[in-house]
Amino acid sequence: MSGPLAGVRVLDLTSVVMGPYATQILGDWGADVVKVEPPEGDVMRHAAPMRSPGMGHIFLNANRNKRSVVLDLKHPRGRAACLALARGADVLVYNIRPQAMARLGLAWEDVRAVNPRLLYVGAFGFSQRGPYAARPAYDDLIQGAAALPWLSCAAGAETPRYVPVTVADRAVALHVVNAVCAGLYWRTRSGRGQRIDVPMFESLLQMVFGEHLGGQTFVPPDGEPGYERLLSPERRPYATRDGHICVLVYNDKQWRAFFALVGRPELAADPRFATQAARSQHYREAYAIVAEEMKKRTTAAWLEALAAADVPVERMNTLADVLADPHLAAIGYFGEVDHPSEGRLRAMAVPSEWSESPPGYRRHAPRLGEHTREVLAEAGYAAEEIDALVACGAARAA
């Protein structure tokens, strides 16, 4: 095993996207991740397209570097088996509501009784200290609660839209990874485990209001919430004569270069645009000028001219463009791997790069129950005991 978390065992009771994405990162970083699934499997196993039943594309892209164990946690013997696995784990991660974990007999108090050194990490909708504690949560709901669809309209969209990426799930997953790593560090100094709650709503708000608290940052308030630059209707890919282009004219030097490039150098002395502080109050006017100028040349011409003027610019890629990107090809970001049941697959590399403890792709995304017997045996179950668990429906093996 390689990676900075080699030797750490994670008991993964998560499903859908947020939890599995977090635990996949832990697995990429070397942790031994044991994914406990219900008899029907993680729901994302069934999201098309897929080659084999129960091996959907989103599941494949969020569950590598894991071993799959199937336990019916509503069955007393399944619950007992889960506690046996928790006894030998360093971290337990779940993403159902704490009330549901309590009904299963797997609340923090239950699990701490068998392993006081365990990190018990919950990722769910809302802080348990407030009135929303028992509310269900999914990415779309949390995006709405955190004002993301409203922000799209405030920035000029005709109708509210969710960000077309599970941004709440994946952003909060990174908070989960951070919490696990920090919790492990604290345990090395204290010798004790602890319960760690990572609520989606409050975690996503750090990202949203880090920029949009605006005038409400001050007490008493000095204006409305919102960051003008991000809410400018012209902060978007600009239309050129033959397509679109992504341009960010940002600092004073770049604005001077841009105004010179478009033949309007006098605007560099305009009080609205001369300094960063002035522009921060006139982004709408500044970006409207950029939008007007972009229409006058082709995308290729702008790419060449802006690069020569040292003004930040990028193509507006499609998904297909990204898959064919020469930079990503050069670093091997989209590699190919062989899966024992799914054949040849495209897989994304771990994005961080390490000089001494490199993470990597060590295990394929598992088939349902592929490792049930192996993991239960490691927990001390004899072969006949595992057979009995399978026979009574408390466990399932591939």
N, C-alpha and C positions, 0 to 999 in steps of 0.2 A: 504494500500500500504506500502511496505517496500523497503529498499534500499536507498543508499546515495543520489539519484536524485529524490526521491519521491517529488511530487509537481511540477516538471518541465514538461512542455508539449512540445513535439517535433512534428513539422509538417514535415513528411517524404515524400519527393517527389522523392525518389530514386528507382532504379530498378536494376536488375541483381544481382551482388554480392557485390561490394565494398560498396555502400551506404547502402543496407539492412543489411550487416554484422555490419557496424558501428552503425546504429540505433538500431539493436537488442541488442548490448552491452549496449547502453543507456537505452533501455527498461529493460534489465536484472538488471540494477542498479537502477531501480525504476521509470524512467521517463514514462510518459503517451505518448506513441508514436502513432500518428495518421498517418497511411500510406495512402496516396492519390494515387490511381491507375487509369490508363486509363480504358475505357470500356472493353478492351480485357485483362486487368490485367497485372501484372508484367510478363515479358517474362519467368522468371525462374519458374513460375507456370507450364509451359508446358514441363519441362525437366524430362523425364522418368528416373527411374521407378516411378510410382504413382498408388494409389488405385482408386482415383477419378479424373476426368478431372479437370485440373487447380490446382492440389495440389501435384506438383512434389516434389521429395525428397529434392532438394537443396532449394526450396522455404521454405519447412517446417523447414529446419535447419538454415534459416537466417531471419525468420520473426515471431518468437514467441514474446510474450509480446508486441503485436501491435494490433491496431484496423484498419480495412480496410474500407476506404471510396472510392467510385468510382465517379470521376468527369471527365468530358470531358473538359480539360483546354483550348481547342480550341474553345469551345462554350462560348459566352460572359457571360452567366449565370453560367456556370461552373467556369470560371475564377473569377467571383464575389464571388461565394461560397468559393473558395480557399482563397481569400483575407479576407473573413469573418473568416475563420479558423485561418489565420495568425494573425488576430487582437488579438486573445486570446492565442497565442503561445509564448513560450520563445525562441524557436530555430526553424529555418527552414533549412532543409538539402536537397540539390539536387545534382544530379550527371550527368546532361546533360551539354552540353556546354553553357556558359553564353549567347552566341548569341541566342540560342534557347529559353532560359528563357526570353530574351528581346522580342523575337517575340511573346511569349505568353502574354506579358504585365505583367510579374512577375519578372522583373529585380529588383535589390537592391533598386533603387529609387522608384519603384512602391510599393514595399512592405514596405519600411521604412515610406512611407507616411501614412500608416494605423497603423503602430506599430514601433515607433522609438526605443523601447527597445529590439527589436528582434535581435537575432544573426542569420545572413543570411550566411549560411555555404555552399560553393560550393566545390564539389570534382569532378575534371575533369582532362583532360589529361595534359595540359601544362600551365605554367604561362601566364597570360594575358598581360604581359609586353614584350613578345618576339614574334618573327616571327611565332612560332608554335601555337599561341593562338587559332586559329580556327580549329586545326586538331582534328579529331576523335581519341578516345583512347579506347582500350580494353586491358585486361591483357596481352595477347600474344604480342601485339604491344609494350606495355611499357616494358615488359621483354626484347624484342629485342633492344629497344632504350637504355635501361640501361645496355646493354652488357651481360646479363645473359647467353644467348645461346653461345656467344663467349667464355665466361669464362668456360663453360663446355668443349669446345674443348681445351682451353688453359690448362685445368687440365687433358687432356688425352682422352676425348671422341672422337670417330671416326667422328661423325657428330654433328652439333649443335642441342641442344635439349632445349625446354622450361622446366622449373621446372614443374613437373607434379602436381602442386598445383597452385591455382590462387594466387600466392604469391604477385604479385603486388597489386591486389585488396585488399587482406586481410591485407597486411602490411600497405598500405595507409589508410585503414579503421581505423587502430589504431591511425594514425595521426589525422584523423577526430575526433575521440573520445577525444583525448587529446585537440584538438582545442576547442571543445564544452565546455569541463570542464573548461579550462583556461578562455574562453570567459565569461562563467557564473560567474566565480570568479571576473573577471574584472568589470563586470556589477554591482555586488553587491557593489563595491567601487565607481563606476562612475555614475551609474544609466542610462547608455547609452548602446544601442545596437551597432552593427557594422557588416560590411561585412568581412567575413573570407574566403580566397581562399586556398584550399589544393590541389595543382596540383600533379598528380600522378608521372610524370616523375621526377620532382625535389625532391619529397618526397622519392621515391624509391632510388634515387641516394645517399641519406644520408646513407642508409644501405649498398649499394654496395661500395661506395668510402670511407666509414668509415674504411674499411679494405684494399681497393685496390688502394688508392691514391699513396701508396708506395713512391718511390723516388721523385714523383712529388709533394709531400708534401712540399718540400724545394724549395726555390728560391735563386739562380738558382737550377734547378733540380739536385737531387743526385741519378739518376737512373730512370728506367722505372716504370710505374704504375703496381700494382699487389702485392699481399702478397704471398710470396713463399710457406708458409705452406699450405695455402688453394689451391694453384695451383699444389701442388705435385701430380703426377699421382698415387702415392700409398696412397694418403689420400682418402681411401674408405674402405668399409667393406672388411676385409681380408679373403681370402679363407683358410679354415682349411682342415683337412683330410676328413671331411664329411659335410661341409657346409660353412657358413660365420659367422664372428664375428666382433663386433665394439670395437676397442681398441684405446685409446688415451693415449699414454705415453707422459707426458707433462713436468713436472718439473724435476729438477736435481735428486731429491730423487727417483722419479719413473723410470727415465732412469737407474739409478744405480741398482735398484731392478730388472728391466727387463733384463738387461745384465747379472746379476747374475743368474736369473731364467733360461736363455737359455744357461748357461754355457760359457758365453763370457764376464767375468767381466773386462777383459783388455780394452774393448771398452769404459768403463766409463772414462778412462784416455786419450782416443783418442782426440786430439785437436779439431777435428770436432764436437764432441759430448759432451764434458766435461761440457759445460755451456750453459745456455739459449741463450746467445748472439751468441755463436759459432754455435749452432744448427739452429738458425734462418737463417744462410747462407748455411746450408747443410741438409735441411729437406728431400730433395729427397733421399739422401743416407741413412739417418736415417730411413725413412719410408720403404725403400727398404729392409733393414735388418729385420724390423718387418714383412713385407710381406713374406720374405723367411722363417722366423722361424714359422709363424703361420701355414704353410702347414704341419708341422711335427706332430701335435697333433690334436685330435678331438675337436670339439667345446666344449663339456662337460668338457673335461680335461683342456682346456684353461680357461674356466669360473672359475673352481675351483682354478687353479694355480694362475691366475692373481688376483683374489679376495684375496687369501691368501697373496700375495705379495703387496697388497694395490696399484695395478695398475688399473686405471679406465677401466671398461669393461662392455659391455652390449650385450645382444642378438641382432641379426638383426631380428626384428619382421616383420611379414606380417601384413596386415590389420586385418586378422582374429585373429592373435596373440594378437593384441592390444585390440580387442573386448573381448578377454578372459583373459586379464591381471589380475592377482590376486591383485595387488596394486590398480588398478582402481576399481575392485569389492569391495575392502575393504572400499574405500572412497565414493562409490556410484556415480562414475563419469558418467557411462552410466545407467541412471535410466529409468523407464518406466512410461509413462503418457497416459491418455485416451483422445483422440481427438474426438469431437462430430461427425465429419463426417468420419474421417480416422481410427477410432478404436484405438487399442493399438499401441503406438509408442515408440521407443527408443529415448531418449533425452540426450544430453550432459549437464552436470552441469556447472554452472558459475565457471571458474577456480580459481578466487580470493576468499579468505575467509576473512570475516569481523566479528569482535567481537561485534560491536554495531548496524550496519545497514546492515544486510545480504541481498544481492541480491537473486534472485531466479526466478523460472518458475512460472509466475502468469497468463499468458494467452496463449492459444494455438495459433498457426499460423492461421490467420483468413481466412475464405472463402471470395471470392471476393465480396466486397460490404457488408460484414456481419454487419458493424457498420455504414453504411451511414446515416440511419435515426437517430440513437442515437447521433452521433457526430454533425450532422447538427442541431439537436434540441438543443444541448448544446451551439451551436453558435448563437442561437436566432431565428432559423427558425421555423415557425409554421408548423403543420402537413400538412396543405393544400399547403403551399409553397414548402415543400419537395415533395409532390405528383406532383406539377407542374414541379419541376426540373426533376423528373424522367420521367414524361410524355413527356417533350420536348427533352429528351436525354442528358441533361446537367449533370445528375447524374444517378446512377444505384444502386439499393438496392438488396441485396441477397433475 
